[in-house]
């Protein structure tokens, strides 16, 4: 059974739809609806994925403990023109990269010291004094993985990651996984961001960032061109 559906990606090249759900990604034929394949974190076979929750952790300013499984919530899935699949995990501040057949290729960590969703800002409610029942899952603005877009240049050199915890957009080298910089910053003025949770890019390199919560706007950021004489 699929739960928490709502994040998917169409692959028009292969006539397939990818659905990310908790600790797995599943792929279906868009014409027939037939299941074709699926996998878990680091290419784990579906039969090996446990339904037990990912353990929480106490955030102390360090990255969350390493986790082989996908660490929910999975917040985006994108496919590059060279057929790589990118899946973002708010529970790990991590992007896992795969082939379209589910072979794991690399991890990309973005702002790894950010409190992840399975840290103290989200998890299973344990405090009996809380107004929410013990064992209830709760969440907040945590983790650095919200939405991602791939640049439109022929090589698709860059990943742009919207981070609603830090209120920035990170620029990442797609091949190396190195974080190159960011733009934005918390605030309501032009160029500042509040809860960026949508992102797009056009063929000119303009990045469009949508802000939710009380911001309710879309901002356009133009590329800064540099070059020698």
N, C-alpha and C positions, 0 to 999 in steps of 0.2 A: 504494500500500500504506500502511495506517495502522500506525504503530508507537507504542509508549509510550501506548497507550490506557488510560484509567482515570479521566479527568476529563471529565465530560459534564454536560449540563443538559437536562432535559425542558421543552418548551414545550407545555403542555396546551392553550393557546388555539389554537395553529396545528397541533397534532398533529405536532410535530417534535422531533427530538433534535439537540442541538448537541454536537459532539465537538471538543475542543481537542487538537492533536497537533503537537508541535514548533513549526513556524513557520506553522501554518494552523489555521483553524476550518472544519469541514465540517458541513453540515446535511442530515439525512435525514428522510424520512417515517416516522413511528413505526409506521404500519399496514402499509406495503408494504416498508420498508427501502430505498426508492429514494433515490438521491442527488438533492438539490435545488439546492444552491448551496454556495459556500465562498469564503473570502478570506484574505488575509494581513494583516500589519501595515498600519495606516493604509488599509485597504480595498484593498490590492494584489491584483490578479487572481491566481488560483491559477497560471496559466501563467507568471507573472513571478517566482515564488518560487524562489530558488536553494536547492539542497540543501547548499551549502557551510556549514560551521559559522559562527556569529556570531563575529567576532574577539574574543579576550579583551582584557583591559586590566589594567594594574597599578594597584591601588587606592592612592590617595594622600590619601584623605579627601574627595575630590570625587565628584560623580555620575559614572556611566559615560558614555562618549561616546554622543551621540544615535544612535539606530538606527531606520531606517524599518521594517525587518522586526520581527515578533515576536521577542523575545529569550528563548529558553527558559531555564528550564523554565516553561511556562505552567501555573499552579497552580490557577486557579479560573475559572469562568464563571458569571455570574448574570444574570438577566433581570428588569428592573423592570416594574411594572404599566403604565408608560407606554411600554413596548416598547423600552427601551434595553438593549443587551447590554454587560456589563462583563467584561473579560478581564484577569486579573492576570499580570504577567510578573516572575518572580524574577530574570531576567537584566537587568532595567532598572529595578526598583523603581517600576513604572509600571502603571497601569490604563488600557487603551484602551477607549473607549466608542464603540459603533456603533449604527446602526439594525439591525433584524432582517434587513434586506436587505444588510447589509455596508457601508453608508456610514459612513465614519469621522466622529465628532463632536468628540471632545476627548481629550486625555491628562490623566490625573491622576497626579501624582508624589507618593508617600508616603515620607517619610524618604529623600529621594533620595541623601543622602551615605552611606547604608549600603553596605557592600561587596556588590556585586551578584553573582549566581551566575556570571557570566562573568568575574569578576575573579580575584584570586589564590586565593580560597577554593574555586574550582572551575574546571574547564576541561579541556584536553587535557594529560596528564602529559608534561612535557618533560625532567625530570631523569633522566639515565641511572642515577643512583645510587638512584633510588626503587625500592621493592620491586614497584611496579606497572609494567608495560611502558610504554615511551615510546609516546605516542599514545592511551593508555587514558583514557577520560573518568572524572573523579572529581568528587564533589560534597561539600558540607559544609553547615553551617547558615549560609546566606548569602542575602542579598536580603530585602526587607521584605514580599514578597507571598506569603502562605501560604494563608489562607482569608479569605473576605469574606462578610458578610451584609448585607442591606438592611433598614432599619428598617420596622416594620409600621404606622406612622401613615399616614393617607390619602395624604399627599403623598410618603411615603417620603423624608423629608428627609435621612437620614443613611446613610452607609456605615460599617460597622465592619470593620476590617481586622486580622486576627490576624497578628502579625509575630514569627516564631520566632527571628529573629536578635537583635532588641532585647528580646524577651520582654515585649511590650506589645500592647495592642489600640488602634489608632488610630481616632479619630472624625473622619469627613470629611464636609463638606457636599456632598451629592450633586450639586447644580446647579453650584456654583462650582468644586468640586474642592479647596477650601481645607481644609487639615488644622486641625481645631478643638482637638484635644488628644488625650490618651491616658490609659489606666489600666493598672495592672499594674506591671511591673518585675521584674527577675530575682530569684528566690528561691523558697523552698519554703513560706513561711508563707502564711496566709490572705490573699488579695488580691494575692499575688505570683504570677508566672508562670514556668514553665520549659517551653520548646519548645511554645508554643500552636499547634496545627495543626488545630483544628476549632472552629467557632463557629456558634451559632444564636441566634435571638431569638424571644420570644413576643409576643403581642399586648399585653401589659402593659409592654413595653419591657425586660424582664429579658434580659440577655445571658448565654448559657451558653458557656463556653470550655473546650475539651478540650485537655489537655496530654499529650504522648507522651514518648518516651524513658524516663527513670526517674521522671517525675512521676506518670503514670498516674492522672489524676483529672480530674473536671469541676467547675468552679467556676461559681457563679451570681452575677452582678453586677446589683444592682438600680439602676434609674435614679434620679438625684438630681434632685428637683423643686425648681425655684426660681420665685419669683414675688413681685410686689409686694403690699403690703397693700391 
